[in-house]
Amino acid sequence: MKRSLLTTMLLGAAMLTQAQTVGKVVNPVDYVNPLMGSASKPSLSNGNTYPAIALPWGMNTWTPQTGPNGDGWAYTYDADKIRGFKQTHQPSPWMNDYGVFSIMPVTGKMKFTENDRASWFSHKAEIAKPYYYSVYLADHDVTTEITPTERAAQFRFTFPKADSSFIVIDGQDRGSYIKVIPGQNKIVGYTQRYTRGKMTNFKNYFVIYSDKPFTFNKTWSTTASGRGRDRKEVNRLAGRDTLELTADHVGAVVGFKTRQGEIVNLKVASSFISLEQAELNLKREIGNSSFNTTMTNGRNIWNKALSKIQVEGGSVDQTRTFYSCLYRMLFFPNKLYEYDANNKIVHYSPYNGKVEPGYMFGGTGFWDTFRALYPFLNLMYPSINKEMQEGLANDFKEGGWLPEWSSPGYSNIMIGNNSAVVVSDAYMKGMRNYSINTLWDAVTHGANGEGPEGTGRTGVKYYNELGYVPYDVKINENAARTLEYAFDDFAIYQLGKALGKPASEIEIYKTRSMNYKKLFDPQTGLMRGKNQNGSWSTPFNPLKWGDAFTEGNSWHYSWSVLHDINGLANLMGGKKAFVNKLDSVFMIPPIFDDSYYGGVIHEIREMQIMNMGNYAHGNQPIQHMIYLYNHGAQPWKAQYWVREAMNRLYKPTPDGYCGDEDNGQTSAWYIFSSLGFYSVTPTVDQYVIGAPLFKKATLNLENGKKVVINAANNSDANRYIKSMTVNGKPYDLNWLSHSGLQKGAVINFNMAPVPNKTRGIKDSSLPYSLSLEK
């Protein structure tokens, strides 16, 4: 009886927790879990994130480092030792890091190498907030706390009673410099480490001040010989009076006696320009402020940024997931610019190695983020994207091309010419008073040339002459490139129209945007690689990953006609056949052909284990697919599958994503979808409707207007739209306009447990397609 009673009580408590809903959120930052997605590894990504302790779009981010120096997986949730606390600029583990150095407290025997100084820790003694991090380092009996600004940070170490307490600075390899200045309780240095592209004069300069005088001062260096498993490292402390050192890998150790519970504070700042600029950044952003003041300021900044959207009526987990995703989105791309002594905006240019005026951003891949991250910035944070657009103009002026992956300069990763979409969507969504004519020159230049490090268009000569990149000319992922270039051409056409460019100049881009048709195979009803002579590539397996496609198969990429879904549906045999094809993605078992890669890549494994057929939400090419049911006049299926994806694939936990988070893009899908709509076709004034997740959401737009989204009877069962009104009027369209939302709106959804198969089925209700444009 006692066991039965206890079981009943536990089940009741669990059900109560699940049923608990969150009312109005006053401090959204308290719902953020920076560890969401951190339980990842190269073979399986649950996000591939790390706890980013930083401010929105900040130049610098801080994170505890569990992985070895140089490892892209800097922090993994299942690790049990911390090697240091590093300043990072890493957008993803696959891109790795640049401008990195680390700080680590040590007690007892002086240990400065990353393995020797590492300490056991537990998540039970760890606190991770966007604006604050704390952890207890068991081996050293030290609690470390960090709080950031945009270009600086404060550290607070609580030491035990010890005759030998130390702080280790690690400048990392590939060129570093260190200098200890005991009379000023100061350490300065720089790191030259970067991973991608080619840069000249690159240095990340840092300054560190301690509020406790040093009684011990040493510099150290590591030299290495050999490669791979044969690599051997020799670690040396420098001579007694050597307090300044330059080598491949240098660092410093400073020390002192400490009382039990004694707190030692560090103030740290950096600059890509100079040590003097780093000092200026420190003075401007921290100055005489206390640790608690910086922490409170950071908390307020995060609350203000996250409060742009207020959600109500979801479960605790849904609310946590929402704000954790929104937090992750607000890092990309990050600021590279600084303010000089005259308060002018300046930046180190990764393109020419000089200090230049104006804005600069880095750390984003447009193949991922053009889809939803940038459209979301245009909706909710347009002023920062206006800065980003000026930064893109500077990219072009200083490097001759727009980046497709910036980390921080050109990086030859992924495909497409999607910078054109990022530029076009900003202007089409209302950005004005920036260097748009320079950007027009940039996108047209990129569309007709092949630049360095993956800029412009690989295979552009074939594409412009044949209308596609051929399969048999040794250009990998050719079909995917063709489909992306076609949409990029549409984006350029849209921008040209908006700028009033003559038809003689822009019609070519409209024509090329229809190149997707050249790769549609009527026999299979899917996209397929095509040879230079016009024949299809053979053999063809639509389940084969890679080859003609990018990190996906034909079933994933065949929907990449974002601008003309009606035209695609007609190729597939009409709306009914189109919808049947969409259904098939979920019905085909998660089988695959991995022969192109010679093994199962993590993206394949992530699709396989999610139990949603061949739907691969963990990667970007298919993330818009669910919304295409609206174009096929069966919007209720979008409503069902959007909710399924949110419920199944996102959790506010260390394994909370279903693949790479990818610079805010996978988070942006969740945020858009939670609100009830999504940007299927960037550069078009429409968002395609799904179904809202919360009972109420309020969008506080930058122009002072509000968009209030009500779904009072929303629940897990009531996931279908029975009816809806916009500003009090019945609404039968499957899309909402960006321009309409910018005027402010009240949108009421009446949700039901069964689909309404009469709503949103008229031709006039369907979203935009270029072939329907009049």
C-alpha positions in Angstrom: 0.0 0.0 0.0 2.8 2.4 0.9 4.6 1.7 -2.4 1.4 2.2 -4.3 0.7 5.5 -2.5 4.3 6.7 -3.1 4.1 5.7 -6.8 0.8 7.6 -7.2 2.3 10.7 -5.5 5.4 10.7 -7.7 3.3 10.3 -10.9 1.1 13.1 -9.8 4.0 15.3 -9.1 5.5 14.5 -12.5 2.2 15.3 -14.3 1.9 18.5 -12.3 5.3 19.6 -13.4 4.5 18.8 -17.1 1.2 20.7 -16.8 2.7 23.7 -15.1 2.6 26.8 -17.3 4.7 29.9 -17.1 3.0 33.3 -16.9 4.5 36.6 -17.9 8.3 36.3 -17.8 9.9 39.3 -16.1 13.6 38.2 -16.3 14.0 36.0 -19.3 17.7 35.5 -18.8 16.9 33.3 -15.8 15.3 30.8 -18.2 18.5 30.5 -20.4 20.6 27.4 -20.2 24.0 28.1 -21.8 24.8 24.4 -21.5 22.1 23.5 -24.0 23.7 21.6 -26.8 27.1 21.1 -25.1 26.8 17.2 -24.8 28.4 16.8 -28.2 31.3 15.1 -30.0 32.6 14.8 -33.5 30.6 11.7 -34.2 27.3 13.0 -32.8 26.2 16.5 -32.4 23.5 17.5 -29.9 24.2 21.2 -30.8 28.0 21.4 -30.8 27.7 24.4 -28.5 29.7 25.6 -25.5 28.6 27.9 -22.6 29.2 31.3 -24.1 29.7 33.8 -21.4 29.4 37.1 -23.3 27.1 40.0 -24.2 24.9 40.0 -27.3 27.1 40.2 -30.4 30.1 40.8 -28.2 33.6 40.8 -29.7 34.8 38.3 -27.1 33.3 35.3 -25.5 34.6 33.4 -22.5 34.1 29.7 -21.8 35.5 27.0 -19.5 37.9 24.8 -21.5 37.7 21.0 -21.0 39.3 20.0 -24.3 43.0 20.3 -25.1 44.3 23.5 -26.7 43.4 23.6 -30.4 40.5 21.2 -30.1 37.3 22.6 -31.6 35.2 20.8 -28.9 36.4 23.3 -26.3 33.8 22.4 -23.7 31.9 19.1 -23.6 29.3 18.3 -21.0 30.6 14.8 -20.3 34.2 16.0 -19.5 35.3 16.0 -15.9 38.4 18.3 -16.0 38.8 22.0 -16.8 42.2 23.1 -18.3 41.5 26.8 -18.2 39.1 29.6 -19.0 39.6 30.8 -22.5 38.7 33.8 -24.5 37.2 32.4 -27.7 35.8 33.6 -31.0 34.8 30.1 -32.2 31.6 30.0 -34.2 31.6 26.2 -34.4 33.9 23.3 -33.6 34.3 22.6 -37.3 35.6 26.1 -37.9 37.8 26.0 -34.7 39.1 29.1 -33.0 41.1 32.3 -33.5 42.6 34.9 -31.2 42.5 32.6 -28.2 44.3 32.7 -24.8 43.4 31.3 -21.5 43.6 31.9 -17.7 43.8 29.3 -15.0 44.2 29.5 -11.2 46.5 26.8 -9.6 47.5 26.0 -6.0 50.2 23.9 -4.5 52.9 22.8 -6.8 53.4 25.2 -9.7 51.8 23.6 -12.8 51.5 25.5 -16.0 51.0 23.0 -18.9 47.4 22.3 -19.8 47.4 18.7 -18.6 49.2 19.4 -15.4 47.1 22.4 -14.3 43.8 20.7 -15.2 41.3 20.2 -12.4 38.4 17.9 -11.7 35.0 19.7 -11.5 31.3 18.8 -11.3 28.2 20.3 -12.8 26.8 20.2 -9.3 29.3 23.0 -8.4 28.9 24.9 -11.7 26.7 27.9 -12.5 26.3 29.0 -16.1 24.4 32.2 -17.0 24.9 34.3 -20.1 26.4 37.1 -18.0 28.1 35.0 -15.3 29.9 31.7 -14.9 31.1 30.0 -11.7 32.8 26.7 -11.0 34.7 25.0 -8.2 38.0 23.6 -9.2 38.5 20.6 -6.8 42.2 20.0 -7.3 43.1 23.6 -6.5 40.3 24.3 -4.0 39.5 27.5 -6.0 36.2 28.9 -7.1 36.4 30.8 -10.4 33.9 33.4 -11.4 33.7 35.3 -14.7 31.5 38.2 -15.9 31.9 39.8 -19.4 31.6 43.0 -21.3 31.8 43.3 -25.1 35.6 43.5 -25.2 36.6 42.8 -21.6 35.8 40.7 -18.6 36.3 40.4 -14.8 37.5 37.3 -13.0 37.1 36.6 -9.4 39.1 33.8 -7.8 38.4 32.6 -4.3 41.6 30.9 -3.0 42.3 28.7 0.0 45.0 29.3 2.5 48.2 28.6 0.6 51.8 29.7 0.4 51.8 28.8 -3.3 48.8 30.2 -5.2 49.2 30.9 -8.9 47.5 32.3 -12.0 48.6 30.8 -15.3 48.3 32.7 -18.6 48.4 30.5 -21.7 49.1 32.4 -25.0 48.6 29.2 -27.0 50.6 28.1 -30.0 51.2 29.4 -33.6 52.9 32.5 -32.3 52.4 34.3 -29.0 54.0 37.0 -26.8 53.9 37.6 -23.0 55.3 40.2 -20.6 54.9 40.4 -16.9 55.1 43.8 -15.3 55.2 43.2 -11.5 55.3 46.8 -10.5 51.9 47.3 -12.1 50.4 43.9 -11.2 50.0 43.6 -14.9 50.5 41.0 -17.7 50.3 41.9 -21.4 50.6 39.8 -24.5 49.2 38.7 -27.8 48.2 35.5 -29.6 48.5 35.0 -33.3 46.6 31.8 -33.5 43.9 31.4 -36.1 42.6 28.4 -38.1 40.9 29.4 -41.3 41.8 31.4 -44.3 44.9 33.6 -44.7 45.6 36.7 -42.7 48.5 39.2 -42.3 49.4 41.1 -39.2 46.9 39.2 -37.2 47.2 39.5 -33.4 44.8 39.5 -30.5 46.4 41.7 -27.9 45.4 41.3 -24.3 46.0 43.2 -21.0 45.4 41.7 -17.5 45.5 43.5 -14.2 45.4 41.9 -10.8 44.3 43.6 -7.6 46.9 41.6 -5.6 50.7 42.1 -6.1 52.7 39.3 -7.5 55.4 37.7 -5.3 56.3 35.2 -7.9 56.8 35.9 -11.7 57.8 33.5 -14.4 57.3 33.1 -18.1 57.3 29.8 -19.9 57.4 28.4 -23.4 56.5 25.2 -25.2 58.4 23.9 -28.2 57.2 21.1 -30.4 58.7 18.7 -32.9 57.1 16.2 -35.2 53.5 15.8 -36.2 50.5 13.8 -35.2 51.2 10.9 -32.8 54.9 11.6 -33.2 54.5 15.2 -32.0 56.6 15.9 -28.8 56.3 18.9 -26.7 59.0 20.3 -24.4 57.9 22.8 -21.8 60.4 25.1 -20.2 60.3 27.8 -17.6 62.2 30.9 -18.8 65.3 32.1 -16.9 65.0 33.9 -13.6 64.8 37.4 -14.9 63.1 36.7 -18.2 59.7 38.4 -17.8 59.2 39.0 -21.6 59.1 36.2 -24.1 58.1 35.6 -27.8 57.9 32.2 -29.3 55.6 29.7 -30.9 53.8 29.1 -27.6 54.4 31.1 -24.5 52.7 31.9 -21.2 53.3 33.3 -17.7 52.8 32.2 -14.1 52.3 34.8 -11.4 51.9 33.9 -7.7 51.4 34.9 -4.1 50.4 33.7 -0.7 46.7 33.7 0.0 44.5 33.5 3.1 41.6 31.2 3.4 38.7 32.5 1.3 40.8 35.4 -0.1 39.5 36.8 -3.3 41.8 37.9 -6.1 40.3 39.9 -8.9 41.5 40.2 -12.5 40.4 42.7 -15.1 41.0 41.6 -18.7 40.5 43.2 -22.1 41.7 42.5 -25.6 42.0 44.2 -29.0 42.7 43.1 -32.5 44.4 46.5 -33.0 47.1 47.1 -30.4 47.9 46.8 -26.7 47.1 50.5 -26.3 43.6 49.8 -27.8 43.2 46.9 -25.4 44.0 49.2 -22.5 41.4 51.7 -23.9 38.8 48.9 -24.1 39.4 48.0 -20.5 39.2 51.5 -19.3 36.1 52.2 -21.3 34.1 49.0 -20.5 35.2 48.2 -16.9 37.3 51.0 -15.5 36.9 51.1 -11.7 33.7 49.0 -11.8 33.4 46.1 -9.3 32.8 42.5 -10.4 29.2 42.8 -9.1 28.6 46.0 -11.1 29.8 44.4 -14.3 27.7 41.3 -13.6 24.6 43.4 -12.9 25.1 45.4 -16.1 25.5 42.2 -18.1 22.3 40.8 -16.6 20.4 43.9 -17.5 21.7 43.9 -21.0 20.7 40.3 -21.5 17.2 40.9 -20.0 16.7 43.9 -22.4 17.8 41.9 -25.5 15.7 38.8 -24.6 12.6 40.8 -23.6 12.2 41.9 -27.2 10.0 38.8 -27.2 7.8 37.9 -24.3 6.1 34.4 -24.3 3.4 33.2 -21.9 1.5 30.1 -21.3 4.1 27.5 -22.3 5.5 24.8 -20.0 8.7 25.5 -18.0 10.7 23.4 -20.5 9.2 25.2 -23.5 10.0 28.6 -22.0 13.5 27.5 -21.1 14.1 26.1 -24.6 12.7 29.3 -26.2 15.0 31.7 -24.3 18.0 29.4 -24.5 17.6 29.4 -28.3 17.1 33.1 -28.4 20.3 33.6 -26.3 22.3 31.4 -28.8 21.0 33.4 -31.7 22.3 36.7 -30.4 26.0 36.0 -30.8 26.2 35.7 -34.6 27.9 37.3 -36.2 30.1 38.9 -33.5 31.5 42.4 -33.5 35.1 42.8 -34.7 35.0 46.6 -34.4 36.3 48.8 -31.6 36.2 52.5 -30.5 39.5 54.4 -30.8 40.7 57.2 -28.5 38.6 59.7 -30.5 35.5 57.4 -30.1 35.6 56.6 -33.8 34.6 53.1 -34.9 37.6 51.2 -36.3 38.6 47.6 -37.0 41.5 45.3 -37.8 40.8 44.1 -41.3 41.3 40.3 -41.8 41.5 41.1 -45.5 44.4 43.5 -45.8 45.9 43.4 -42.3 45.4 47.1 -41.8 43.4 49.1 -39.3 40.4 50.6 -41.1 37.5 52.8 -40.2 34.0 51.5 -39.8 32.1 48.4 -38.8 33.3 44.8 -39.1 31.7 41.5 -38.1 32.8 37.9 -38.3 31.9 34.3 -37.2 29.0 33.3 -39.4 28.4 31.0 -42.4 25.8 32.3 -44.8 24.9 28.8 -46.0 23.4 28.2 -42.6 22.2 31.7 -41.5 20.6 33.2 -44.6 17.6 31.0 -44.0 16.3 32.2 -40.7 18.9 34.0 -38.5 19.3 37.1 -40.7 15.5 37.3 -41.5 14.9 37.2 -37.7 17.4 40.0 -37.1 15.6 42.0 -39.8 12.3 41.4 -37.9 13.4 42.0 -34.3 16.9 43.5 -34.2 17.2 45.6 -37.4 19.6 48.2 -36.0 22.4 45.6 -35.4 21.8 44.1 -38.8 22.2 47.6 -40.3 25.7 47.6 -38.7 26.3 44.2 -40.1 25.4 45.4 -43.6 27.9 48.2 -43.3 30.4 45.6 -42.2 29.7 43.6 -45.3 30.3 46.7 -47.5 33.7 47.0 -45.7 34.4 43.3 -46.4 34.0 44.0 -50.1 36.0 47.2 -50.1 38.9 45.7 -48.2 38.9 42.2 -49.7 37.3 42.5 -53.1 34.6 39.9 -52.3 31.8 39.3 -49.9 32.6 36.4 -47.5 30.5 33.3 -47.6 32.0 32.1 -44.3 33.8 34.6 -42.2 36.0 33.4 -39.3 37.1 36.2 -39.2 38.0 36.6 -42.9 37.4 34.5 -45.9 37.1 30.7 -45.2 36.6 28.1 -47.9 33.8 26.1 -46.2 30.4 25.2 -47.5 28.8 26.2 -50.7 26.6 28.9 -52.3 26.8 32.6 -52.9 24.3 33.3 -50.1 25.8 36.6 -49.1 23.5 37.9 -51.9 20.5 36.8 -49.9 21.7 38.3 -46.7 22.3 41.7 -48.4 19.0 41.6 -50.3 16.8 40.5 -47.4 18.0 43.4 -45.3 17.1 45.9 -47.9 13.8 44.3 -48.8 12.8 44.2 -45.1 13.3 48.0 -44.7 17.0 48.7 -43.9 18.0 52.0 -45.3 20.8 54.7 -45.0 23.8 52.5 -45.4 26.1 51.6 -48.3 23.6 49.7 -50.4 25.1 50.7 -53.7 28.5 49.3 -52.7 26.7 46.1 -51.7 24.9 46.0 -55.1 28.3 46.1 -56.7 29.4 43.4 -54.3 26.6 40.9 -55.0 26.7 41.3 -58.8 30.5 40.9 -58.7 30.2 37.8 -56.6 27.5 36.3 -58.9 29.7 36.5 -62.0 33.2 35.5 -60.7 35.1 32.9 -58.7 37.0 34.4 -55.8 39.5 33.2 -53.2 38.7 31.0 -50.3 35.2 30.0 -51.5 34.0 33.5 -52.4 31.9 34.2 -55.5 30.7 31.1 -57.3 32.7 28.0 -57.8 31.9 26.7 -61.3 30.4 30.0 -62.4 31.5 29.7 -66.0 29.5 26.4 -66.3 26.6 27.8 -64.4 26.3 31.0 -66.5 26.7 29.1 -69.8 24.8 25.9 -69.2 22.4 27.0 -66.4 23.9 24.4 -64.0 27.2 23.2 -62.6 27.9 19.8 -64.2 28.4 16.6 -62.3 31.3 15.4 -64.4 33.7 18.4 -64.2 35.3 17.6 -60.8 33.3 20.2 -58.9 31.9 18.6 -55.8 28.3 19.1 -54.6 27.4 20.5 -58.0 23.6 20.0 -57.9 23.4 21.7 -54.5 25.5 24.6 -55.8 23.2 25.0 -58.8 20.1 25.1 -56.6 21.7 27.6 -54.3 22.9 29.9 -57.1 19.4 29.9 -58.6 18.0 31.3 -55.3 20.9 33.7 -55.0 20.0 35.0 -58.4 16.5 35.5 -57.3 17.7 37.5 -54.3 19.8 39.7 -56.6 16.8 40.2 -58.9 14.7 41.2 -56.0 17.3 43.7 -54.8 17.8 45.1 -58.3 14.0 45.7 -58.6 13.9 47.5 -55.3 16.8 49.7 -56.2 15.2 50.6 -59.5 17.9 49.0 -61.6 17.0 48.8 -65.4 15.4 45.6 -66.7 18.4 45.1 -69.0 20.6 44.7 -66.0 18.4 42.5 -63.8 16.4 40.3 -66.0 19.3 37.9 -66.4 19.1 37.1 -62.7 15.4 36.4 -62.9 16.0 34.1 -65.8 18.8 32.3 -64.0 16.7 31.9 -61.0 14.7 29.3 -63.0 17.8 27.2 -63.5 16.5 24.8 -60.8 14.3 23.3 -63.5 17.4 22.0 -65.4 18.2 19.6 -62.6 14.7 18.2 -62.1 14.5 14.6 -63.2 10.8 13.8 -64.3 11.5 10.1 -64.0 12.3 10.2 -60.3 10.5 13.4 -59.5 13.6 14.7 -57.7 16.7 16.8 -58.2 19.7 15.1 -59.8 23.2 15.8 -60.9 23.6 16.4 -64.7 26.6 15.9 -66.9 28.2 18.6 -69.1 26.6 17.1 -72.2 23.1 17.2 -70.7 22.8 13.5 -69.7 21.9 12.5 -66.2 24.6 11.3 -63.8 24.4 7.6 -63.2 23.9 5.6 -61.2 21.5 7.7 -59.2 20.5 6.9 -55.6 18.3 9.6 -54.1 19.3 8.4 -50.6 23.0 9.0 -51.4 24.5 11.7 -49.1 27.0 14.1 -50.5 28.2 13.6 -54.1 26.0 16.0 -56.0 24.6 17.4 -52.8 25.9 19.0 -49.6 25.5 17.2 -46.3 22.3 15.7 -47.4 20.7 13.7 -50.2 18.3 14.4 -53.1 15.3 13.9 -50.9 16.6 16.8 -48.7 17.8 19.1 -51.4 14.9 18.7 -53.9 13.0 21.3 -51.9 15.6 24.0 -52.3 13.6 26.1 -54.6 12.7 28.6 -52.0 11.5 31.3 -54.5 9.2 29.1 -56.7 7.6 26.3 -54.8 4.6 26.5 -57.1 6.9 25.9 -60.0 8.4 22.9 -58.2 5.0 21.5 -57.4 4.0 21.7 -61.1 7.2 19.8 -62.0 6.2 17.1 -59.5 2.8 16.7 -61.0 0.7 19.3 -59.2 -0.2 20.1 -55.6 -1.5 16.6 -54.7 1.6 14.9 -56.0 3.7 17.6 -54.4 2.2 16.9 -51.0 2.5 13.2 -51.4 6.2 13.8 -52.0 6.5 15.8 -48.9 4.7 13.0 -46.9 7.2 10.5 -48.3 10.1 12.2 -46.6 8.6 11.2 -43.2 7.5 7.8 -44.5 10.9 6.6 -45.9 12.8 4.8 -43.2 16.0 6.6 -42.1 18.1 4.6 -44.5 21.1 6.1 -46.3 24.0 5.6 -48.7 27.2 6.9 -47.2 29.6 5.7 -49.9 30.6 9.2 -50.9 32.0 9.9 -47.5 33.3 6.4 -46.9 31.5 6.2 -43.6 28.6 7.6 -41.5 29.1 11.3 -41.0 27.5 12.8 -37.9 24.7 14.5 -39.9 23.6 11.1 -41.2 23.6 9.6 -37.7 21.6 12.5 -36.3 18.9 11.9 -39.0 18.9 8.2 -38.3 18.3 8.4 -34.5 15.6 11.1 -34.5 12.9 8.6 -35.8 11.3 11.0 -38.2 12.0 9.0 -41.4 14.4 10.7 -43.8 13.7 14.1 -42.4 17.1 15.6 -41.3 16.3 18.6 -39.3 19.8 18.6 -37.8 21.1 20.2 -40.9 20.0 23.3 -42.8 18.9 22.3 -46.3 15.6 20.7 -45.3 14.6 22.9 -42.3 12.0 24.9 -44.4 10.4 21.8 -45.9 7.6 21.3 -43.3 6.2 24.8 -44.2 5.8 23.8 -47.8 2.6 22.0 -47.1 1.1 25.6 -47.1 2.1 25.9 -50.8 0.4 22.6 -51.5 -2.9 23.8 -49.9 -2.7 21.4 -47.0 -1.5 23.7 -44.2 -2.7 21.4 -41.4 0.1 19.1 -42.1 2.6 21.9 -41.6 0.9 22.6 -38.3 1.2 19.0 -37.2 4.8 18.5 -38.2 6.1 21.8 -36.9 4.8 20.9 -33.5 6.3 17.4 -33.8 9.7 18.9 -34.6 9.6 21.3 -31.7 8.4 18.7 -29.3 10.8 15.9 -30.4 14.0 17.7 -31.4 14.5 20.6 -29.0 15.0 20.4 -25.2 16.7 22.9 -22.8 19.3 20.3 -21.9 22.9 19.5 -22.8 21.6 17.2 -25.5 18.9 19.6 -26.5 19.5 20.0 -30.2 19.2 17.5 -33.0 22.4 18.3 -34.8 24.7 21.3 -35.2 23.2 24.5 -33.8 25.2 26.3 -36.5 25.6 30.0 -35.7 22.0 30.6 -34.5 20.2 29.1 -37.5 18.8 26.0 -35.9 17.7 28.1 -32.9 16.1 30.6 -35.2 14.0 27.9 -36.7 12.6 27.1 -33.2 12.1 30.8 -32.3 10.2 31.6 -35.6 8.2 28.3 -35.4 7.3 29.0 -31.7 5.7 32.3 -32.8 3.7 30.5 -35.5 5.5 31.5 -38.8 8.8 31.1 -40.7 10.8 32.8 -43.3 10.6 30.3 -46.1 11.6 32.8 -48.8 14.0 35.4 -47.6 13.9 38.7 -49.7 10.1 38.3 -50.0 7.7 40.2 -47.8 6.1 37.1 -46.4 6.4 34.7 -43.5 4.7 31.3 -44.0 2.3 30.3 -41.2 2.8 27.2 -39.1 1.2 27.1 -35.7 2.2 29.0 -32.5 3.6 27.1 -29.5 2.6 29.5 -26.7 -0.7 30.8 -25.5 0.6 34.3 -26.0 3.7 36.0 -27.5 4.4 39.7 -27.6 7.0 41.0 -30.1 8.3 44.4 -29.1 9.6 45.8 -32.4 12.3 48.4 -32.5 10.0 51.0 -34.1 7.9 50.9 -30.9 5.1 48.8 -32.4 3.9 45.6 -30.9 2.8 42.3 -32.5 0.6 40.3 -30.1 0.0 36.7 -30.9 -2.8 35.1 -29.0 -3.6 31.4 -28.9 -5.5 31.1 -25.6 -6.7 27.5 -26.1 -3.3 26.3 -27.4 -2.1 23.0 -26.0 -0.3 19.9 -27.1 -3.6 18.4 -28.3 -4.9 21.7 -29.8 -2.1 22.1 -32.3 -4.3 22.8 -35.4 -5.6 26.2 -36.5 -9.3 26.2 -36.6 -9.5 29.9 -37.5 -7.5 33.1 -37.1 -8.0 36.8 -37.2 -5.5 39.6 -37.9 -6.4 42.9 -36.3 -9.9 41.6 -35.7 -10.6 40.5 -39.3 -10.9 36.8 -40.4 -7.7 35.7 -42.0 -7.5 32.8 -44.5 -4.1 33.4 -45.9 -1.2 31.0 -45.3 1.3 33.8 -44.7 1.8 37.0 -42.8 3.5 40.1 -44.3 6.7 41.6 -42.8 5.5 45.1 -43.7 2.1 44.4 -42.0 3.8 43.2 -38.8 6.0 46.3 -38.8 2.8 48.4 -38.4 1.9 46.5 -35.3 -0.7 43.7 -35.2 -2.9 41.6 -33.0 -3.1 38.0 -34.3 -5.6 35.6 -32.7 -5.4 31.9 -33.3 -8.3 29.6 -32.5 -6.7 26.2 -32.0 -8.3 22.8 -32.2 -7.5 19.1 -31.8 -8.5 18.3 -35.3 -7.4 19.9 -38.6 -9.6 22.4 -40.4 -9.3 21.2 -44.0 -11.3 24.1 -45.4 -9.0 26.9 -44.2 -6.0 28.1 -46.3 -6.7 25.9 -49.4 -7.7 28.5 -51.9 -5.1 29.5 -54.6 -5.4 33.0 -53.2 -4.3 31.8 -49.8 -1.0 30.3 -50.9 2.4 31.9 -50.2 4.6 33.6 -52.8 6.1 31.8 -55.8 7.9 33.6 -58.6 6.0 31.7 -61.3 2.8 33.2 -60.0 4.1 36.7 -59.9 2.0 39.1 -62.1 
